[in-house]
């Protein structure tokens, strides 16, 4: 069993070691005592996924959050995900193990800058709808017409966005570029990107593929175009899981997404071998194991236990949640 709860997040003091099995047992007891449900994204550590009541991608977890019956939700993920859970459960207590667990994509598109750009486009005569990747703050969602995930983006763009409208797609330029390719729709792209998916090393990927020509490259559409061009399969995290389970013969998969995604892939298809695609440190040119999201890594078993124990940090209702909730429900739950 990995002991990732030993690893300090950058800028934090190392946590005092606690046995992971003891922590899991304590969390299970606290879930009952506090009437709580734990949701965990595929990108958090596998130990947290194992003790969660629900694990999945952003789309599935949004739908799971809407069905939770307990009075408390612990969302082991990042801030925008916990916000979405609160929007869908205004009467429930929604806890986030670490309030500093943010998102580089969300940070790249502040609500005030988006509102200003939307106004600028309107003044220039653009007739558009704003489609936002779910990796955005609730304040940004309140300014948008549609919310998409990597799992339903193509469907929303092709079937629900009017053909006579331009599309302003925020904030992920790589996902937007991928959607332009697969849907044929023109889009105005916000220049945001995921810090994890931007660092994959094309050179190392090509070298690994050359040394193992029978391997299959699977990539998340948040990856830059040069990675997607050499991928054998492109899809969001849940579609990756479905794809590997569809292949019975044992294969080696090179995985171009957050490294913790390998945990649910191994659980779903243990006959395969999964290898994370290495990243590259652009300032030095050296490869690294930097395909872990530092924000997701802020979630630890200790922090999950502590937020259950003390009832904080808590996501509080904000005035713009009402508008954001309407857009999220229309986009993801219907």
C-alpha positions in Angstrom: 0.0 0.0 0.0 1.3 3.4 -0.9 1.9 5.8 1.9 1.3 9.1 0.1 0.0 10.6 3.3 3.7 10.8 4.2 4.5 13.2 1.4 4.2 16.9 2.2 2.5 19.2 -0.3 4.7 22.0 -1.5 4.7 24.8 1.1 3.4 22.6 3.9 5.2 21.0 6.9 5.4 17.2 6.6 2.5 15.5 8.3 3.1 13.3 11.3 3.0 9.7 10.2 -0.3 7.9 10.9 -0.9 4.3 9.7 -3.1 4.4 6.6 -5.2 1.4 7.7 -5.9 3.1 11.1 -6.9 6.2 9.2 -9.2 4.3 7.0 -10.9 2.6 9.9 -11.3 6.0 11.7 -12.8 7.5 8.5 -15.3 4.7 8.2 -16.4 5.3 11.8 -16.6 9.0 11.4 -18.7 8.7 8.2 -21.4 6.9 10.2 -21.1 9.2 13.2 -21.3 12.4 11.1 -23.9 11.1 8.6 -21.4 11.7 5.7 -20.8 10.6 2.2 -17.3 10.8 0.6 -16.9 11.6 -3.1 -13.4 11.2 -4.6 -12.1 12.2 -8.0 -10.1 9.7 -10.0 -7.1 12.1 -9.6 -6.8 11.8 -5.8 -4.6 9.2 -4.2 -5.9 5.6 -4.6 -6.2 5.1 -0.9 -8.8 7.9 -0.7 -10.6 6.4 -3.7 -10.8 3.1 -1.9 -12.5 4.6 1.2 -14.9 6.8 -0.9 -18.5 6.0 -1.3 -18.4 7.3 -4.9 -15.4 7.8 -7.2 -15.4 9.0 -10.7 -14.8 11.8 -13.2 -16.3 15.3 -12.8 -19.5 14.4 -14.7 -20.2 11.3 -12.7 -19.4 12.9 -9.4 -21.7 15.8 -10.1 -24.5 13.3 -10.8 -23.6 11.3 -7.7 -23.6 14.5 -5.6 -27.2 15.2 -6.7 -28.2 11.8 -5.3 -26.5 11.9 -1.9 -28.9 11.4 1.0 -26.6 12.1 4.0 -26.5 15.5 5.6 -22.8 15.9 4.9 -20.7 15.5 1.8 -16.9 15.3 1.8 -15.6 16.1 -1.6 -12.1 14.8 -2.0 -11.0 16.7 -5.1 -10.6 20.4 -5.8 -12.5 23.6 -5.0 -14.6 23.9 -8.1 -15.9 20.3 -7.6 -16.9 21.0 -4.0 -18.7 24.2 -5.1 -20.7 22.2 -7.7 -21.7 19.7 -4.9 -22.9 22.6 -2.7 -24.9 24.1 -5.6 -26.7 20.8 -6.1 -27.2 20.4 -2.3 -27.8 23.8 -0.8 -29.2 22.3 2.4 -26.3 20.0 3.0 -22.9 20.6 4.6 -20.2 20.3 2.0 -16.6 19.9 3.2 -13.4 20.0 1.2 -10.3 18.4 2.9 -8.1 21.3 1.9 -9.5 24.7 0.8 -6.3 25.4 -1.1 -6.9 22.6 -3.5 -7.5 24.7 -6.5 -7.1 24.3 -10.3 -4.8 25.9 -12.8 -7.6 25.9 -15.4 -10.0 27.6 -13.1 -7.3 30.1 -12.0 -6.7 31.0 -15.6 -10.2 32.3 -16.1 -11.3 34.7 -13.4 -15.0 35.8 -13.5 -14.2 39.5 -13.8 -11.9 39.0 -16.8 -14.4 36.7 -18.5 -17.2 39.2 -18.0 -15.1 41.9 -19.5 -14.2 39.8 -22.5 -17.8 38.8 -23.1 -18.7 42.5 -23.1 -15.9 43.2 -25.5 -17.1 40.5 -27.9 -20.7 41.8 -27.8 -19.5 45.3 -28.6 -17.7 44.0 -31.6 -20.9 42.4 -32.9 -20.4 38.8 -32.0 -23.5 36.7 -31.4 -22.2 33.9 -29.2 -22.9 31.5 -26.4 -20.3 30.8 -23.7 -19.5 27.1 -23.1 -17.4 26.5 -20.0 -15.4 23.4 -19.1 -16.5 22.3 -15.6 -12.9 23.2 -14.4 -14.1 26.7 -13.6 -15.3 28.6 -10.5 -19.0 28.9 -9.7 -18.7 32.6 -10.4 -17.6 31.8 -13.9 -20.3 29.2 -14.3 -22.9 31.9 -13.5 -21.7 33.8 -16.6 -22.0 30.9 -19.0 -24.7 29.2 -21.1 -23.5 25.6 -20.9 -21.1 23.6 -18.7 -19.4 20.6 -20.1 -17.0 17.9 -18.9 -14.6 15.9 -21.0 -17.2 13.2 -21.0 -20.1 15.1 -22.4 -18.5 18.1 -24.2 -18.9 16.7 -27.7 -22.5 15.8 -27.1 -23.4 19.3 -25.7 -21.6 21.1 -28.6 -23.1 19.0 -31.3 -26.7 18.6 -30.0 -27.5 21.5 -27.7 -25.6 24.6 -28.8 -27.5 26.4 -31.6 -25.7 26.1 -35.0 -26.3 29.8 -35.7 -24.3 30.9 -32.7 -20.6 31.4 -32.2 -19.0 29.6 -29.3 -16.8 31.2 -26.7 -15.1 28.2 -25.1 -13.4 28.6 -21.7 -10.9 28.0 -20.2 -9.1 25.0 -21.8 -7.7 25.8 -25.2 -6.5 22.2 -25.7 -10.0 20.7 -25.0 -11.5 23.5 -27.2 -9.1 22.7 -30.0 -10.0 19.0 -29.8 -13.7 19.9 -29.9 -13.2 22.1 -33.0 -11.6 19.0 -34.7 -14.3 16.5 -33.7 -17.4 18.7 -34.1 -16.4 21.0 -36.9 -17.7 24.0 -34.9 -15.7 27.3 -35.0 -14.8 28.5 -31.5 -13.2 31.5 -29.8 -10.8 29.9 -27.4 -9.8 31.2 -24.0 -6.0 30.7 -23.6 -6.1 28.5 -20.5 -4.4 25.1 -19.9 -4.1 22.4 -17.3 -0.6 22.5 -15.7 -0.5 18.7 -15.5 -1.5 17.9 -19.1 0.8 20.6 -20.5 4.0 18.9 -19.3 3.9 15.6 -21.0 7.1 14.9 -22.9 6.4 14.1 -26.6 10.0 12.9 -27.0 9.9 10.4 -24.2 6.4 9.2 -25.3 7.7 8.6 -28.8 10.8 6.8 -27.5 8.7 4.6 -25.2 6.3 3.8 -28.1 9.2 2.9 -30.3 10.6 0.5 -27.7 7.2 -1.0 -27.1 5.4 -0.8 -30.5 2.5 -3.0 -29.3 1.6 -0.6 -26.5 -1.5 1.6 -26.7 -1.4 5.4 -25.9 -4.4 6.8 -24.2 -4.6 10.6 -23.7 -7.0 13.0 -22.1 -8.2 15.8 -24.4 -6.7 18.4 -22.1 -3.3 17.4 -23.5 -1.7 19.6 -26.2 -2.3 18.7 -29.8 1.1 17.1 -30.3 0.3 14.5 -27.7 -3.2 13.8 -29.0 -1.7 13.4 -32.5 0.2 10.3 -31.4 -2.5 8.9 -29.1 -4.3 5.7 -30.1 -7.3 6.8 -28.0 -8.4 10.2 -26.8 -11.1 10.5 -24.1 -12.0 11.8 -20.7 -11.2 9.8 -17.6 -14.4 7.7 -17.6 -14.1 7.0 -21.3 -10.5 5.8 -20.7 -11.8 3.4 -18.1 -14.5 2.1 -20.4 -12.0 1.8 -23.3 -9.4 -0.3 -21.4 -12.1 -2.6 -20.0 -13.3 -3.3 -23.6 -10.0 -4.9 -24.5 -9.7 -8.4 -23.1 -6.2 -9.4 -24.4 -3.5 -8.1 -22.0 -1.9 -4.9 -23.3 0.4 -2.2 -22.1 -1.2 1.2 -22.0 0.8 4.4 -21.8 -1.5 6.9 -19.9 -1.3 10.6 -20.6 -3.3 12.1 -17.8 -2.9 12.6 -14.0 -0.9 9.6 -12.7 -3.5 8.6 -10.0 -5.9 7.7 -12.9 -3.9 4.5 -13.1 -5.5 3.3 -9.8 -9.1 3.0 -11.2 -7.7 1.7 -14.5 -5.9 -1.1 -12.7 -9.0 -1.9 -10.7 -11.2 -2.0 -13.8 -8.8 -4.0 -16.0 -6.2 -5.8 -14.0 -5.1 -7.9 -17.0 -3.4 -4.8 -18.4 -0.2 -2.9 -17.6 -0.5 0.9 -17.2 2.5 3.2 -17.5 2.3 6.9 -16.9 3.7 9.1 -19.7 6.5 11.2 -18.1 6.5 14.9 -18.1 9.2 17.4 -18.9 10.5 20.3 -16.8 10.6 23.0 -19.4 13.1 25.2 -17.7 15.7 22.5 -17.5 14.7 20.1 -20.3 14.8 17.2 -17.8 12.0 14.7 -17.6 10.2 14.3 -14.3 7.4 12.5 -12.5 5.4 15.8 -12.6 2.2 14.3 -14.0 0.6 14.5 -10.5 -1.7 17.4 -9.9 -0.3 19.3 -6.8 -3.8 20.5 -6.0 -5.3 17.0 -6.0 -2.3 15.9 -3.9 -3.4 18.2 -1.1 -6.1 15.6 -0.4 -4.7 13.1 2.1 -6.3 10.5 4.4 -5.4 12.7 7.3 -7.2 15.7 5.9 -10.2 13.6 5.0 -10.3 12.4 8.6 -9.8 15.9 10.0 -12.5 17.5 8.0 -15.0 14.8 9.0 -13.9 15.1 12.7 -14.1 18.9 12.9 -16.6 19.8 10.2 -14.3 22.1 8.3 -13.3 23.5 5.8 -16.8 24.1 4.6 -18.1 25.4 1.3 -20.5 28.2 2.0 -23.4 29.3 -0.2 -22.6 32.3 -2.4 -25.1 34.7 -4.1 -24.0 33.6 -7.6 -24.6 29.9 -6.8 -28.2 30.3 -7.8 -27.4 31.2 -11.4 -24.6 28.7 -11.6 -26.8 25.9 -10.3 -29.3 26.5 -13.0 -26.7 26.2 -15.7 -25.1 23.1 -14.1 -28.4 21.3 -13.7 -29.4 22.0 -17.3 -26.0 20.9 -18.7 -25.1 17.9 -16.6 -28.2 16.5 -15.0 -30.8 16.5 -17.8 
